[in-house]
């Protein structure tokens, strides 16, 4: 029931249904039992009896789960059900945040599904929030518009409106002012440290308003 590494989840359309499944991190291909690099988790053990299920479920969902994009995150959270969502502790998102209207809708769907994960200890967004470097307040607003469902519910569950700030982490690439083309360069901070500080300051203001 344990894997020394994280569990990588991707999304796929199968028989007209959106599903999530475990895959190789490098290729996104589904992992099978005969894969030499496959660590069998055997979730079927959960169905042996009630005692085994109660003891093993927590172990299974205490893994770090990596998601290829927000669609995989939303599908996974929907498939595992409310009780198992509460057992999740560490989630990492590797893609899918940037894009147009359809991507924004997928992001909102994922963050709404995440409202059932109120015992989360770490949610790390490894991907960029925007394709280009934008003013930090604009970057904050982009994230907040799509994530406020989860941010608000998590704060209510913890009794502190800004509680989500303690568990959310963002890739430093989001704040690297020299890494990508700058949108409205006159409004971009001179240093990555200032960019990051202003982003978090604005997020804190929104959460506490």
C-alpha positions as CSV (number, residue, x, y, z in Angstrom):
1,X,0.0,0.0,0.0
2,X,3.0,2.3,0.0
3,X,5.2,3.8,-2.7
4,X,8.5,5.5,-1.7
5,X,7.9,8.0,-4.4
6,X,4.9,10.1,-5.2
7,X,1.9,8.8,-7.2
8,X,1.5,10.5,-10.6
9,X,-2.1,11.0,-11.8
10,X,-3.2,11.9,-15.3
11,X,-6.6,12.4,-17.0
12,X,-8.0,10.5,-20.0
13,X,-11.2,10.2,-21.9
14,X,-12.4,6.6,-21.8
15,X,-15.7,5.5,-23.3
16,X,-16.9,9.1,-23.3
17,X,-16.0,9.4,-19.6
18,X,-13.3,11.5,-18.0
19,X,-11.2,9.4,-15.7
20,X,-8.0,9.7,-13.7
21,X,-5.4,7.0,-13.4
22,X,-1.8,6.4,-12.2
23,X,0.8,6.9,-14.9
24,X,4.6,7.1,-15.5
25,X,5.7,10.7,-14.6
26,X,8.0,10.8,-17.6
27,X,5.6,9.8,-20.4
28,X,2.1,10.0,-18.9
29,X,1.5,6.3,-20.0
30,X,-0.6,4.2,-17.7
31,X,1.4,2.0,-15.3
32,X,0.8,-1.7,-15.4
33,X,1.7,-4.5,-12.9
34,X,4.4,-5.9,-15.3
35,X,6.2,-2.5,-15.4
36,X,9.7,-3.0,-13.9
37,X,9.5,0.4,-12.3
38,X,5.9,-0.1,-11.0
39,X,5.4,-0.3,-7.3
40,X,2.1,-2.1,-6.8
41,X,-0.2,-0.4,-4.3
42,X,-2.9,-3.0,-4.5
43,X,-5.9,-0.9,-3.5
44,X,-8.1,-4.0,-3.9
45,X,-6.8,-5.0,-0.4
46,X,-9.1,-2.3,0.9
47,X,-12.1,-4.6,0.0
48,X,-10.9,-7.6,2.1
49,X,-12.8,-6.5,5.2
50,X,-13.8,-3.5,7.2
51,X,-10.8,-3.7,9.5
52,X,-8.2,-3.8,6.7
53,X,-10.0,-1.0,4.9
54,X,-10.0,1.3,7.9
55,X,-6.3,0.7,8.6
56,X,-5.0,0.8,5.0
57,X,-7.0,3.6,3.5
58,X,-5.2,6.2,5.5
59,X,-1.9,4.8,4.4
60,X,-2.9,4.8,0.7
61,X,-4.1,8.4,0.6
62,X,-1.2,9.7,2.8
63,X,1.1,9.5,-0.3
64,X,2.1,12.6,-2.1
65,X,0.0,12.8,-5.3
66,X,1.3,14.5,-8.4
67,X,-1.2,15.7,-11.0
68,X,-0.4,16.3,-14.7
69,X,-2.9,19.2,-14.8
70,X,-6.0,20.5,-13.1
71,X,-8.3,18.2,-15.1
72,X,-6.5,15.2,-13.6
73,X,-6.9,16.7,-10.2
74,X,-10.6,17.3,-10.6
75,X,-11.3,13.8,-12.0
76,X,-9.3,12.2,-9.3
77,X,-11.0,14.0,-6.5
78,X,-14.4,13.2,-7.9
79,X,-13.6,9.5,-8.3
80,X,-12.2,8.9,-4.8
81,X,-15.3,10.3,-3.0
82,X,-15.8,12.6,0.0
83,X,-14.4,10.4,2.7
84,X,-11.2,9.7,0.9
85,X,-10.7,13.3,-0.1
86,X,-10.4,14.1,3.6
87,X,-7.5,11.7,3.9
88,X,-5.3,13.5,1.4
89,X,-2.3,15.4,2.8
90,X,0.1,16.5,0.0
91,X,-0.8,17.4,-3.6
92,X,1.4,18.7,-6.3
93,X,0.2,20.3,-9.6
94,X,2.5,20.2,-12.6
95,X,0.5,21.8,-15.4
96,X,-2.8,23.0,-16.8
97,X,-3.1,26.4,-15.0
98,X,-2.3,28.6,-18.0
99,X,-4.7,29.0,-20.9
100,X,-7.9,30.5,-22.1
101,X,-11.5,30.3,-21.0
102,X,-11.8,26.5,-21.2
103,X,-8.6,26.1,-19.0
104,X,-10.0,28.6,-16.5
105,X,-13.2,26.6,-16.2
106,X,-11.2,23.4,-15.7
107,X,-9.2,25.1,-13.0
108,X,-12.3,26.3,-11.2
109,X,-13.8,22.8,-11.4
110,X,-10.6,21.4,-9.8
111,X,-10.5,24.0,-7.0
112,X,-14.2,23.5,-6.3
113,X,-13.5,19.7,-5.9
114,X,-10.6,20.6,-3.6
115,X,-13.0,22.2,-1.1
116,X,-13.6,18.7,0.3
117,X,-9.9,18.4,1.3
118,X,-9.8,20.5,4.4
119,X,-7.1,18.5,6.2
120,X,-4.6,19.2,3.4
121,X,-1.1,19.9,4.7
122,X,0.6,21.1,1.4
123,X,-0.7,22.1,-2.0
124,X,2.2,22.9,-4.3
125,X,1.7,24.5,-7.8
126,X,4.9,23.5,-9.7
127,X,3.5,25.0,-12.9
128,X,3.3,28.6,-14.0
129,X,0.2,30.6,-13.3
130,X,0.7,32.7,-16.5
131,X,2.7,32.3,-19.7
132,X,4.3,35.6,-19.3
133,X,5.6,37.8,-16.4
134,X,2.8,40.1,-15.3
135,X,2.5,42.6,-12.5
136,X,2.3,40.6,-9.2
137,X,-1.2,41.9,-8.3
138,X,-2.5,40.7,-11.7
139,X,-1.0,37.3,-11.1
140,X,-2.6,37.2,-7.7
141,X,-6.0,38.1,-9.2
142,X,-5.7,35.4,-11.8
143,X,-5.1,32.7,-9.2
144,X,-7.7,34.0,-6.7
145,X,-10.5,34.2,-9.3
146,X,-10.1,30.5,-10.0
147,X,-9.1,29.3,-6.5
148,X,-11.3,31.3,-4.1
149,X,-13.8,28.4,-3.7
150,X,-11.1,26.3,-2.0
151,X,-9.4,29.2,-0.2
152,X,-12.6,30.3,1.5
153,X,-13.8,26.9,2.5
154,X,-10.4,25.9,3.9
155,X,-10.2,29.1,5.9
156,X,-13.7,28.4,7.4
157,X,-12.7,24.9,8.3
158,X,-9.6,26.1,10.1
159,X,-11.2,29.1,11.7
160,X,-8.9,31.6,10.0
161,X,-9.7,33.3,6.7
162,X,-6.1,33.2,5.5
163,X,-5.3,29.7,6.6
164,X,-4.6,28.5,3.1
165,X,-1.5,30.7,2.9
166,X,0.1,28.2,5.3
167,X,-0.2,25.3,2.9
168,X,0.0,26.7,-0.6
169,X,3.3,26.9,-2.3
170,X,4.1,28.3,-5.8
171,X,7.0,27.6,-8.1
172,X,9.7,30.3,-8.0
173,X,9.5,30.5,-11.8
174,X,6.3,32.5,-11.3
175,X,8.3,35.3,-9.7
176,X,11.4,35.2,-11.9
177,X,11.2,38.6,-13.6
178,X,13.9,37.7,-16.1
179,X,12.7,34.2,-17.2
180,X,9.9,35.2,-19.6
181,X,8.7,38.0,-21.8
182,X,7.3,40.8,-19.5
183,X,3.8,42.1,-20.0
184,X,3.6,45.8,-19.1
185,X,7.3,45.9,-18.1
186,X,6.9,49.3,-16.4
187,X,4.7,47.6,-13.8
188,X,7.0,44.7,-13.2
189,X,9.1,44.7,-10.0
190,X,12.9,45.0,-10.4
191,X,13.6,41.8,-8.5
192,X,12.0,38.4,-8.2
193,X,12.0,38.8,-4.4
194,X,9.8,41.9,-4.6
195,X,7.5,40.2,-7.2
196,X,7.0,37.3,-4.8
197,X,6.4,39.5,-1.8
198,X,3.8,41.7,-3.6
199,X,2.0,38.6,-4.9
200,X,1.7,37.1,-1.4
201,X,0.8,40.5,0.1
202,X,-2.1,40.9,-2.3
203,X,-3.3,37.3,-1.8
204,X,-3.3,37.9,2.0
205,X,-5.3,41.1,1.5
206,X,-7.9,39.3,-0.6
207,X,-8.2,36.4,1.8
208,X,-8.7,38.7,4.8
209,X,-11.0,41.2,3.1
